[in-house]
Amino acid sequence: MDEPVDMEPEQLAKEISEGADRDGRRIAVVESLTGGLVSSDLAASPGSSEWFRGGVTAYDRTTKHGVLGVPDGPVVAEPAVRAMAEKAAEMFGADLVISISGAGGPDPQDDQPPGTVWFAIAENGSTDAWQRRFPGEPPDILKATRIEALNALRGRVMMES
């Protein structure tokens, strides 16, 4: 994915809104580590009622497995975020979905060190996944994750323009 940009979440969300509104895109979010922050950013952006389909905060692994069809095994992993994004695209009827699952710290999760975050984007039947490792304390990891997710969405809606 692209290198991180030096923009605040609110500005990224505004640009996502402009692109989604222009192209008639329908966007949804599935997040774990960020606990609803990305959904909140999108919902607070201008015109979001036209394109934001909603979000699922699946913080607990039983929710990921039971509601989102994540396969048995670790949830801080590529198969998990892929399943999360694909199921949400189906649930929300969205053209573009981002999913997020990671180890925010201070302890490891699923044998992954703190700061390990997996992302996936499902877009029109195709899914891409990637991993990032963010340094710092849990609040730093959350902010970096939030910006990465919004920047990835921004990149997708800007590609379409």
QUIUR-V745406 format. One record per residue. N is the residue number from 0. RES is the residue in one letter. PSI is psi in whole degrees, 0 to 359 (999 if undefined). NEAR is the number of other ideal C-beta (glycine too) atoms within 8 Angstrom. D_FIRST is the distance of its C-alpha to the first C-alpha in whole Angstrom. Layout:
{{N/RES/PSI/NEAR/D_FIRST} {N/RES/PSI/NEAR/D_FIRST}}
This chain:
{{0/M/174/7/0} {1/D/161/7/4} {2/E/153/3/7} {3/P/146/8/9} {4/V/158/9/11} {5/D/67/3/15} {6/M/151/8/16} {7/E/154/5/18} {8/P/322/11/17} {9/E/319/9/20} {10/Q/318/8/19} {11/L/315/16/16} {12/A/322/13/18} {13/K/317/10/20} {14/E/323/11/18} {15/I/315/15/16} {16/S/314/14/20} {17/E/316/8/21} {18/G/316/14/19} {19/A/319/16/19} {20/D/316/10/23} {21/R/318/7/23} {22/D/356/9/22} {23/G/27/7/23} {24/R/148/11/20} {25/R/124/12/21} {26/I/142/16/19} {27/A/165/16/19} {28/V/140/16/18} {29/V/119/16/18} {30/E/149/17/18} {31/S/284/14/20} {32/L/317/13/19} {33/T/355/12/19} {34/G/28/8/22} {35/G/357/9/22} {36/L/318/11/21} {37/V/317/15/18} {38/S/318/12/20} {39/S/318/8/23} {40/D/313/14/21} {41/L/317/15/20} {42/A/331/8/24} {43/A/353/8/25} {44/S/153/13/23} {45/P/135/5/26} {46/G/12/8/27} {47/S/335/11/25} {48/S/343/4/28} {49/E/333/7/27} {50/W/340/12/23} {51/F/113/12/22} {52/R/335/9/24} {53/G/184/8/24} {54/G/159/11/22} {55/V/129/13/23} {56/T/104/9/23} {57/A/79/12/24} {58/Y/322/6/24} {59/D/142/6/27} {60/R/330/7/26} {61/T/328/6/29} {62/T/316/10/28} {63/K/314/15/24} {64/H/315/12/27} {65/G/315/6/29} {66/V/321/9/28} {67/L/2/14/24} {68/G/25/7/25} {69/V/132/11/23} {70/P/156/8/25} {71/D/145/3/27} {72/G/193/7/25} {73/P/149/8/23} {74/V/346/13/21} {75/V/75/13/18} {76/A/159/11/17} {77/E/313/9/15} {78/P/327/9/18} {79/A/309/16/18} {80/V/327/15/15} {81/R/312/13/15} {82/A/319/12/19} {83/M/311/18/19} {84/A/316/16/16} {85/E/319/11/19} {86/K/320/12/22} {87/A/323/17/21} {88/A/318/13/20} {89/E/313/7/24} {90/M/317/8/25} {91/F/350/11/24} {92/G/41/7/24} {93/A/147/11/21} {94/D/331/8/19} {95/L/123/16/16} {96/V/136/16/15} {97/I/140/14/13} {98/S/151/16/14} {99/I/132/17/14} {100/S/131/14/16} {101/G/175/15/17} {102/A/103/15/20} {103/G/346/10/20} {104/G/175/9/23} {105/P/352/5/26} {106/D/158/6/26} {107/P/162/8/24} {108/Q/136/8/24} {109/D/41/9/24} {110/D/18/4/24} {111/Q/136/10/21} {112/P/155/7/21} {113/P/140/11/21} {114/G/354/13/17} {115/T/122/12/15} {116/V/133/17/13} {117/W/141/15/12} {118/F/151/16/10} {119/A/146/15/11} {120/I/124/15/11} {121/A/126/14/14} {122/E/114/11/15} {123/N/49/5/18} {124/G/0/4/19} {125/S/142/6/15} {126/T/130/10/13} {127/D/140/7/10} {128/A/152/11/9} {129/W/162/8/7} {130/Q/146/9/9} {131/R/154/10/10} {132/R/116/8/13} {133/F/135/11/15} {134/P/166/6/18} {135/G/188/8/21} {136/E/167/7/23} {137/P/316/9/23} {138/P/325/7/22} {139/D/318/10/20} {140/I/318/18/18} {141/L/314/12/18} {142/K/315/8/17} {143/A/320/12/14} {144/T/314/16/13} {145/R/314/13/14} {146/I/318/13/13} {147/E/314/14/9} {148/A/313/15/10} {149/L/321/14/12} {150/N/322/14/9} {151/A/317/13/7} {152/L/315/14/11} {153/R/315/13/12} {154/G/320/10/9} {155/R/316/11/10} {156/V/332/16/14} {157/M/329/9/14} {158/M/329/6/13} {159/E/346/8/16} {160/S/999/7/18}}
